[in-house]
Amino acid sequence: MSSTITIVHNAEPETKVIEDTTTGLDLFGDDKSIVAMHLNGETVDLATQLSAGDVVEPVSMTSDEGLSIVRHSAAHVTAQALQDIFPQARLGIGPPITDGFYYDFQTEPLSADDLKQVEKKMQAIIKQRQRFVRRVVSEEEALREEANEPYKLELIADKGHPSDDDNSSVEVGGNELTMYDNVTRNGTVAWRDLCRGPHVPNTGYIKAVALTKTSAAYWRGDQHNAQLQRVYGTAWATRDDLKAYQTRMAEAAKRDHRKLGQELDLFSFPEEIGPGLVVFHPKGGILRHEIESYITKRHIDAGFDLVDTPIISKGDLFHTSGHLPYYADTMFPPMTVDEEVDAEGNVRHQGQEYYLKAMNCPMHNLIFRSRGRSYRERPLRFYELGRDFRYEKSGVVQGLTRMRGFTQDDSHTYCTPEQAGDEIKMLLGFFLSILRDFGLKEFYLELSTRDASSSKFIGSDEDWEAATEILRVAAESTGLELVADPGGAAFYGPKVSVQAKDALGRTWQMSTVQYDFNQPARFGLEYTAADGSHQQPVMIHCAKLGSVERFIGVLTEHYAGAFPAWLSPVQVVGIPVAGEFNGYLDTIATRLRERGVRVEVDESDDRMQKKIRNATRQKVPFMLIAGEKDREAQAVSFRFRDGSQLNGVPIDDAIDRIVEHITSRDNADPTSPDGVSAGE
């Protein structure tokens, strides 16, 4: 018996006659670039049988969704291969992630040789083209089949409430449990795993896969749980894509800010201080100072008022703001102080709980509320480089990009609802210009909205709809691409964030602007309107760099440590051909310092070529070399980061050239005119 379905391909609908037994494989099986399909809006395996009236759309391997399916399937192959080699290994969770996948195992620590062995076994499984076969099972069947997998048993018990936070949602969810069997060509089941799916039709669809590293990981991300071994891998649609990714990762490893921070003597993370906390060395301190000074000046020039608040507060403040009920897990535990006890141990005066500040907005609200406010002050903008502290689990802190202590370039605008749209447009333009000043050029915007089904968000539907529309209109006015982020809003209101691409094409979340209609009410904020009535302002949260520390990490990787001259901790190094020219270069260095240039003269006993190599490794923008001919001519020779050189430049011209380049804040490297190099 036949019937019709609708196939949507490249947005073009097509009616097709099918039989009762027709599956997605019958429609798309000849095209190995199609790995799954949308069936009436739901993503399913190609082996799913179709019915009359269905609307079907193929999912390409090269799409984001298609790659996630390939990567999740590759995670299953990884687990199958590892358990074949190490039968005692117990299975955790194996989700797709950005650019790859991981799978957690309870097993002994894995070596690089172990990974090579697993990867070799994976290739054998892929060549066998084992089919991924989905089965719906009852809870009793799942418990029986997974009796030897304790972590799977826990997931089965949680089937009604999986989490995206710990990736358990890739295993279980909804009202049914499903198993995936890996079936060989002779029909035997080679391996099975609890999983929601979908998966590629067979392992042969996995064209380009590689394991990348291992690490320790706590079960479900909780440090109170067992520590497992996490195997990371990556999978792509083609071998060329995989090779390009590996090339990018090799370059990213060279640019890792933690590595460069040590090599350039910028910052470090002493174990004695604790995870997620950084100390900046003198050179890093200069870099940080330049960034903070520039961002602060831009705010003052734009009409922001500079404020400053303490890093600790009574806990009641964060109850008033509404943060504690939602962010208690990410705030450091309270400290109880001021308790008075008599000689017998009786409490005469109850202590009070103090919290380290995790955000600046509650204190800015107190500044607003400290005196009467008039409509004539609207919009009122407070700006602070505020030191904040958030409790991140030790397993997720990462260099400068995810920390427990950080500095936010935080501002809060208090304005009327009518002013909010124009204020947000101004803020978007303001922080895009700041990011461009630091050399970031490619952006798109993300609009984070609430999940109406979640109890996390406070406020009325009407307030959320109005705030979201104001942000949407402001974001669209920039002309940048606007991407939806459902459920990603803060608990008090929607936000727009700037996603910036670095030199390797990686995306980083930078500036954010958030519309808040809740905190003004919670703090009783008001101003006197023109008619004498008392009105409640709208509050707009905004961070331009995100956090100063994270921004330094991003810039370090973006420039591979070769910062623009205006940001470089050392802008000029003087290199004498011999020790007798130290004094000559010292005199030039003094003149440069008088013009505000950061300069050093290498007066070590090293030979000149080694001094040049040292300055090159330190990525100094300008090297000034001087010998007998230079001293006689009252000149210097320039050497630039690209290795080019310009000889016989008069001292005054050299100083002017350096100062002009630095003060222009040109983010390009200084080079000799027309590529003139040494000897030309």
C-alpha positions in Angstrom: 0.0 0.0 0.0 1.4 3.4 -0.9 0.9 6.9 0.4 2.6 10.3 0.1 5.0 12.3 2.2 6.6 15.8 1.8 10.4 16.0 1.4 11.9 19.4 2.1 15.4 19.8 0.6 17.1 23.1 0.3 13.9 24.8 1.5 12.0 23.3 -1.6 9.1 21.0 -0.7 8.5 17.9 -2.9 5.7 15.3 -2.7 6.8 11.7 -2.9 4.9 8.4 -3.0 6.2 5.8 -0.5 5.4 2.3 0.6 4.3 1.2 4.1 7.9 0.0 4.8 9.7 3.0 3.5 12.4 4.4 5.8 14.8 7.4 5.6 17.5 5.1 4.3 15.3 4.2 1.3 15.1 8.0 0.6 18.6 9.1 1.4 20.7 6.0 1.8 22.6 6.5 -1.4 23.9 9.9 -0.3 26.5 9.2 2.4 26.6 12.9 3.3 23.1 12.7 4.9 23.3 11.2 8.4 19.8 11.7 9.9 16.5 13.4 9.1 14.0 15.8 10.6 10.7 13.9 10.8 7.8 16.3 11.5 10.3 18.6 13.2 12.1 16.0 15.3 15.6 14.7 14.5 15.5 10.9 14.1 17.7 8.1 12.7 17.5 7.4 8.9 16.3 3.9 9.8 13.0 5.3 11.1 9.9 4.1 9.2 7.8 6.8 7.5 4.0 7.3 7.5 1.5 9.0 5.3 1.6 12.8 5.6 5.0 13.0 7.2 7.2 16.0 6.4 10.9 14.9 6.1 14.0 17.0 5.8 17.5 15.5 5.4 20.3 16.4 7.9 23.6 16.9 6.2 26.9 15.7 7.7 28.4 19.1 7.2 25.7 21.0 9.2 26.2 21.8 12.8 23.6 19.2 13.8 24.9 16.6 11.4 28.4 17.0 12.8 27.1 16.6 16.3 25.4 13.3 15.3 28.7 12.1 13.7 30.6 13.1 16.8 28.2 11.4 19.2 28.4 8.2 17.1 32.2 8.5 17.2 32.0 8.7 21.0 30.1 5.4 21.0 32.8 3.8 18.8 35.4 5.1 21.2 33.6 3.5 24.1 33.2 0.2 22.2 36.9 0.1 21.3 38.1 1.0 24.8 35.9 -1.6 26.5 37.1 -4.2 24.0 40.7 -3.4 25.0 40.0 -2.8 28.7 36.9 -4.9 29.5 36.9 -3.8 33.2 36.2 -0.2 32.1 32.8 1.1 33.1 30.9 3.6 31.0 29.9 7.2 31.9 28.5 9.8 29.5 29.7 10.5 25.9 28.3 13.7 24.4 29.2 15.7 21.4 30.9 19.0 22.2 32.2 22.0 20.2 34.5 20.6 17.5 34.4 17.1 18.9 33.2 14.7 21.7 34.3 13.0 24.9 33.5 9.8 26.7 34.0 9.3 30.5 35.2 5.9 31.8 35.9 4.4 35.2 39.3 2.9 34.5 43.0 3.2 35.2 44.7 6.4 33.9 45.2 6.1 30.2 48.5 6.8 28.5 49.3 8.1 25.0 50.0 4.6 23.9 46.6 3.5 25.2 44.9 6.1 23.1 46.8 4.9 20.0 45.6 1.4 20.7 42.0 2.6 21.1 42.2 4.6 18.0 43.5 1.6 16.0 40.6 -0.5 17.3 38.1 2.3 16.4 39.3 2.2 12.7 38.7 -1.6 12.7 35.1 -1.0 14.0 34.5 1.8 11.4 35.6 -0.5 8.6 33.2 -3.2 9.7 30.3 -0.7 9.0 28.4 -1.8 12.1 24.8 -0.6 12.1 23.5 1.6 14.9 20.1 -0.1 15.8 17.8 1.7 18.1 15.6 -0.2 20.6 13.0 1.2 23.0 13.3 -0.7 26.3 11.4 -0.7 29.6 13.1 0.4 32.8 13.3 -3.2 33.9 14.9 -4.2 30.6 17.4 -1.3 30.8 18.3 -2.2 34.4 18.9 -5.8 33.4 21.0 -5.0 30.4 23.1 -2.4 32.2 23.5 -4.4 35.5 27.3 -4.2 35.2 27.3 -0.4 34.5 26.7 1.5 37.7 26.8 4.9 36.1 24.2 3.9 33.5 22.0 2.6 36.3 22.1 6.0 37.9 21.1 7.6 34.6 18.2 5.2 34.2 16.9 6.2 37.6 17.1 9.9 36.4 15.3 9.3 33.1 12.6 11.8 34.0 14.9 14.7 34.7 18.1 14.6 32.7 20.4 17.7 32.6 22.1 19.6 29.8 24.6 20.9 32.4 26.2 17.4 33.0 25.2 16.1 29.5 23.1 13.3 30.9 20.4 14.4 28.5 22.3 12.7 25.6 21.7 9.4 27.4 18.2 9.6 28.8 15.2 11.9 28.6 11.5 12.1 28.0 9.3 9.2 28.9 11.1 6.4 27.2 14.5 4.7 27.4 16.4 3.6 24.3 19.4 1.3 23.7 21.6 1.4 20.6 23.0 -1.9 19.5 26.1 -2.0 17.2 25.2 -4.8 14.9 27.7 -6.5 12.6 27.0 -7.7 9.0 26.2 -11.2 10.2 23.5 -9.8 12.6 25.3 -10.3 15.9 25.4 -7.5 18.5 29.0 -6.4 19.0 28.3 -3.8 21.7 25.4 -1.8 23.1 24.9 1.5 25.0 22.1 3.4 26.7 21.5 6.5 24.5 18.8 8.8 23.2 20.4 9.1 19.8 20.1 9.7 17.0 23.1 8.2 15.3 24.5 7.7 11.8 23.2 4.6 10.0 26.5 2.7 10.5 30.0 3.2 11.6 31.2 3.6 8.0 29.7 7.1 8.0 32.5 8.2 10.4 35.0 9.3 7.8 37.5 11.4 9.8 38.0 10.8 13.5 41.0 11.2 15.9 41.4 11.0 19.6 43.1 14.1 21.1 43.8 13.8 24.8 42.7 12.4 28.2 42.0 14.1 31.5 40.5 13.4 34.9 36.8 14.3 35.3 34.3 14.0 38.1 31.2 12.0 37.4 28.5 14.4 36.3 30.8 17.3 37.0 30.5 17.1 40.8 33.7 17.0 42.8 32.0 14.9 45.5 31.5 12.1 43.0 34.0 9.5 41.7 36.9 10.7 39.5 36.7 9.2 36.0 39.0 9.2 32.9 37.7 11.4 30.1 38.8 10.6 26.6 38.5 13.5 24.1 38.2 13.2 20.4 37.2 15.0 17.2 35.3 14.0 14.1 34.7 15.8 10.8 32.9 15.3 7.6 36.1 14.8 5.6 39.8 14.0 6.1 40.6 17.5 4.8 38.4 19.1 7.5 40.0 17.0 10.1 43.5 18.0 8.9 42.5 21.7 8.9 41.2 21.3 12.4 44.4 19.7 13.6 46.4 22.5 12.0 44.2 25.1 13.8 44.7 23.2 17.1 48.4 23.1 16.6 48.5 26.8 16.1 46.1 27.3 19.1 48.5 25.3 21.3 51.3 27.7 20.3 49.1 30.6 21.2 47.8 29.1 24.5 47.8 32.1 26.8 48.9 30.0 29.8 52.0 28.9 27.8 52.7 32.4 26.5 52.0 34.0 29.9 54.9 32.0 31.3 57.2 32.5 28.3 56.6 36.3 28.3 56.7 36.5 32.1 53.2 38.1 32.2 51.3 36.1 34.8 51.2 32.8 36.7 48.8 30.6 38.7 50.6 29.6 42.0 49.3 26.5 43.5 49.8 28.1 46.9 47.0 30.6 46.1 44.5 28.2 44.7 42.7 27.2 41.4 41.3 30.0 39.3 43.4 32.8 40.9 46.1 34.6 39.0 49.0 36.9 39.9 50.3 39.4 37.3 54.0 39.9 37.0 55.5 43.3 36.2 55.1 42.9 32.5 51.6 41.6 32.8 50.9 44.4 35.2 51.8 46.9 32.6 49.6 45.2 30.0 46.7 45.1 32.4 47.3 48.8 33.4 47.2 49.9 29.7 44.0 48.0 29.1 42.3 49.2 32.2 43.4 52.8 31.7 42.1 52.9 28.2 38.8 51.3 29.0 38.3 53.7 32.0 39.2 56.8 29.9 36.7 55.7 27.2 33.9 55.4 29.8 34.7 58.8 31.4 34.8 60.4 27.9 31.4 58.8 27.1 29.7 60.3 30.2 29.9 57.5 32.7 30.4 58.2 36.4 33.3 56.3 38.1 32.3 54.5 41.3 34.0 52.0 43.5 32.5 49.4 45.9 33.9 46.8 48.4 34.5 43.2 47.6 32.6 41.9 50.6 29.1 42.5 51.9 26.4 41.3 54.2 24.4 38.5 52.7 21.1 40.4 53.0 22.2 42.6 50.1 22.2 39.6 47.7 18.9 38.4 49.1 17.4 41.8 48.2 18.9 41.7 44.7 17.6 38.2 44.2 21.0 36.7 43.4 21.4 34.3 46.3 18.4 32.1 45.5 19.7 31.7 42.0 23.5 31.9 42.3 24.2 30.5 45.8 26.1 27.5 44.2 28.4 29.9 42.3 29.1 32.2 45.2 31.7 31.4 47.8 30.3 30.2 51.2 29.4 32.9 53.7 31.7 34.0 56.5 30.1 34.5 59.9 31.7 37.4 61.7 30.9 39.8 64.6 29.6 37.1 66.9 30.1 37.8 70.6 30.4 34.9 73.1 30.7 35.2 76.9 33.1 33.3 79.1 30.6 30.4 79.4 30.3 30.1 75.6 26.9 31.7 75.4 26.2 33.8 72.3 25.5 37.4 73.5 25.4 38.8 70.0 24.5 36.9 66.9 27.1 37.1 64.1 26.2 38.1 60.5 26.9 36.4 57.3 29.2 38.1 54.8 29.7 37.1 51.2 32.5 37.8 48.7 31.0 40.0 46.0 30.1 38.0 42.9 28.5 40.9 41.0 28.6 44.7 41.3 25.0 45.6 40.5 23.5 45.4 44.0 26.1 47.9 45.3 25.5 50.2 42.4 21.8 50.2 43.3 22.7 51.4 46.8 24.7 54.3 45.3 21.6 55.2 43.2 19.4 55.0 46.3 21.8 57.0 48.5 20.0 60.3 47.7 17.1 61.6 45.8 17.3 61.4 42.0 15.7 63.6 39.4 14.5 62.9 35.8 17.1 65.5 34.8 19.9 63.0 35.6 18.5 60.3 33.3 20.2 58.4 31.9 22.6 58.0 34.9 25.6 55.7 34.2 27.8 54.2 36.9 31.0 52.5 35.9 33.4 50.4 38.0 36.4 48.1 37.5 34.9 45.8 40.1 36.7 42.8 41.7 34.4 39.8 41.8 34.6 36.3 43.1 32.7 33.3 42.0 33.0 29.7 43.1 33.8 27.7 40.0 34.5 24.0 40.4 38.2 23.2 40.3 37.8 20.9 37.3 36.4 23.7 35.1 38.7 26.6 35.9 41.0 27.3 33.0 43.7 29.9 32.9 42.4 33.4 32.5 39.3 32.4 30.6 37.4 30.8 33.5 38.4 32.0 37.0 37.3 32.3 40.6 38.5 35.9 41.0 38.2 38.4 38.2 37.6 42.1 37.4 34.6 43.3 35.5 34.5 46.5 33.5 30.9 46.8 34.7 28.5 49.6 34.1 24.8 50.2 35.0 22.5 52.7 33.4 19.4 53.9 35.1 17.0 55.4 32.7 13.3 55.7 31.8 11.6 52.9 29.8 11.4 55.4 26.9 15.1 56.0 26.9 16.1 52.3 27.1 16.1 51.6 23.4 18.4 54.5 22.5 20.6 53.8 25.5 21.1 50.2 24.4 21.9 51.2 20.9 24.5 53.6 22.2 26.0 50.9 24.4 26.2 48.4 21.6 28.0 51.0 19.4 30.2 52.0 22.3 31.5 48.6 23.1 31.9 47.5 19.5 34.1 50.5 19.0 36.2 49.5 22.0 36.6 45.9 20.8 37.7 47.2 17.4 40.2 49.5 19.1 41.9 46.4 20.5 42.1 44.8 17.1 39.0 42.5 17.1 37.0 43.0 13.9 34.6 40.1 13.3 31.4 40.0 15.4 27.9 38.7 15.6 25.3 39.2 18.3 23.4 36.7 20.4 20.0 37.5 21.9 19.4 35.4 25.1 15.8 35.0 26.2 14.1 33.1 29.0 12.7 29.7 29.0 9.0 30.3 30.0 8.8 26.8 31.5 11.6 27.4 33.9 11.1 28.8 37.4 14.6 30.4 37.2 13.3 33.6 35.7 11.3 36.3 37.6 9.0 38.9 36.2 5.8 39.1 34.2 5.4 37.8 30.6 4.6 41.4 29.5 7.8 42.7 31.0 9.9 40.0 29.4 8.3 40.5 26.0 8.8 44.3 26.1 12.4 44.0 27.2 13.2 41.3 24.6 11.7 43.4 21.8 13.7 46.5 22.9 16.9 44.5 22.8 16.1 42.9 19.5 15.4 46.2 17.7 18.6 47.7 19.2 20.7 44.7 18.1 19.2 44.7 14.6 20.1 48.3 14.2 23.8 47.4 14.3 23.5 45.5 11.0 25.3 42.5 12.6 23.9 39.0 12.4 21.6 38.2 15.3 21.5 34.7 16.6 18.9 33.4 19.1 19.9 31.9 22.4 16.7 30.5 24.0 16.9 30.1 27.8 20.2 31.8 28.1 19.0 35.0 29.8 19.9 36.1 33.3 17.1 35.5 35.8 16.2 39.2 35.9 16.0 40.0 32.2 17.1 39.2 28.6 20.5 40.1 27.2 22.4 40.7 24.0 26.0 39.6 23.9 28.8 40.3 21.4 30.5 37.2 20.0 33.9 38.1 18.6 36.2 36.0 16.4 39.9 35.9 17.0 42.8 35.4 14.5 42.1 31.7 14.4 38.4 32.1 13.8 37.4 31.0 17.3 34.4 32.7 18.8 34.6 34.3 22.3 31.7 35.9 24.1 32.7 39.5 24.9 30.5 42.4 25.7 27.0 42.0 27.2 24.0 44.3 27.7 21.1 43.2 29.9 17.7 44.7 30.4 16.6 44.5 34.1 13.1 45.4 35.2 13.4 43.5 38.5 16.2 44.9 40.6 14.9 48.5 40.6 11.7 47.2 42.1 13.5 45.0 44.6 15.6 47.9 45.8 12.8 50.4 45.7 14.7 52.6 43.3 12.8 55.7 42.1 13.4 59.2 40.7 11.3 62.3 40.6 9.6 62.9 37.2 8.9 66.2 35.6 5.3 66.2 37.0 6.6 65.6 40.5 5.6 62.0 40.7 8.0 59.2 41.8 8.8 56.7 39.0 10.8 53.5 38.8 13.8 53.5 36.5 14.9 50.8 34.1 18.3 49.3 34.9 20.7 48.2 32.1 23.7 46.1 32.9 26.7 46.3 30.6 30.2 44.8 30.5 32.5 45.8 27.6 35.4 43.4 27.9 33.6 40.8 30.0 36.4 40.5 32.5 39.8 42.1 32.3 41.6 38.9 33.0 39.7 36.9 30.4 40.1 39.6 27.9 43.9 39.5 28.4 43.8 35.8 27.8 41.8 36.3 24.6 44.1 39.1 23.4 47.2 37.0 24.2 46.0 34.2 22.0 44.7 36.6 19.3 48.1 38.2 18.9 50.1 35.1 19.8 51.7 37.3 22.4 52.9 39.8 19.8 50.8 42.7 21.2 50.4 45.9 19.3 53.1 48.4 20.3 50.7 50.5 22.4 49.9 47.5 24.6 53.4 45.8 24.6 54.9 45.7 28.1 58.3 46.5 26.6 58.0 48.6 23.5 61.6 49.1 22.6 64.8 47.2 23.3 68.2 48.8 22.7 70.8 46.3 21.5 74.4 47.5 21.4 76.8 45.9 19.0 79.3 45.9 21.8 79.5 47.0 25.4 81.1 50.3 24.5 77.8 51.5 22.9 75.7 50.9 26.1 75.9 54.6 27.1 75.0 55.8 23.6 71.8 53.7 23.7 71.1 54.6 27.3 70.9 58.3 26.2 68.4 57.4 23.5 66.4 55.3 26.0 66.2 58.3 28.4 64.8 60.5 25.6 62.2 57.8 24.7 61.1 57.4 28.4 60.6 61.2 28.5 58.1 60.7 25.6 56.3 58.0 27.5 57.9 54.9 25.8 58.6 51.7 27.7 62.2 50.9 26.8 65.0 48.7 28.0 68.7 48.4 27.0 70.1 45.0 26.9 73.5 45.5 28.7 74.1 41.8 29.3 77.3 40.0 28.2 75.5 38.1 25.5 76.6 38.5 21.9 74.5 40.8 19.7 72.8 38.0 17.8 71.7 36.4 21.0 70.3 39.7 22.3 68.3 40.0 19.0 67.0 36.4 19.5 66.0 37.2 23.1 64.1 40.4 22.1 62.5 38.4 19.2 61.3 35.7 21.6 59.9 38.4 23.9 58.0 39.8 20.9 59.2 43.3 21.3 57.9 45.6 18.5 61.0 47.8 18.1 64.7 46.8 18.4 67.2 49.7 18.1 70.7 48.5 17.2 73.7 50.7 17.5 77.4 50.4 16.6 80.3 52.7 15.7 78.8 53.9 12.4 75.5 54.7 14.1 77.2 56.6 16.9 79.3 58.6 14.5 76.1 59.5 12.5 74.0 60.0 15.6 71.6 57.4 14.2 70.3 53.9 15.0 69.3 50.8 13.0 65.7 49.6 13.4 64.9 45.9 13.5 61.2 44.8 13.4 59.3 41.8 14.6 59.1 40.4 11.0 62.9 40.4 10.8 63.2 43.4 8.4 65.7 46.1 9.2 66.1 49.8 8.5 69.6 51.2 8.9 71.0 54.6 9.6 67.9 56.3 10.9 68.7 59.7 12.6 67.9 59.6 16.4 65.2 62.3 16.2 63.5 60.5 13.3 63.7 57.2 15.1 62.1 58.6 18.3 59.3 60.4 16.4 58.6 57.2 14.4 58.3 55.1 17.5 56.2 57.6 19.4 53.9 58.2 16.4 53.2 54.5 16.0 52.5 53.9 19.7 50.2 56.9 20.1 48.3 56.0 17.0 47.3 52.8 18.7 47.8 51.1 15.3 47.2 47.4 15.9 49.3 46.4 13.0 53.0 45.5 13.5 55.5 48.3 12.7 57.5 47.5 9.7 60.1 49.1 7.6 58.8 51.2 4.6 58.2 49.1 1.5 59.6 46.1 3.2 63.1 47.4 3.2 65.3 44.9 5.0 68.9 44.7 6.2 71.5 45.5 3.6 69.0 47.1 1.1 
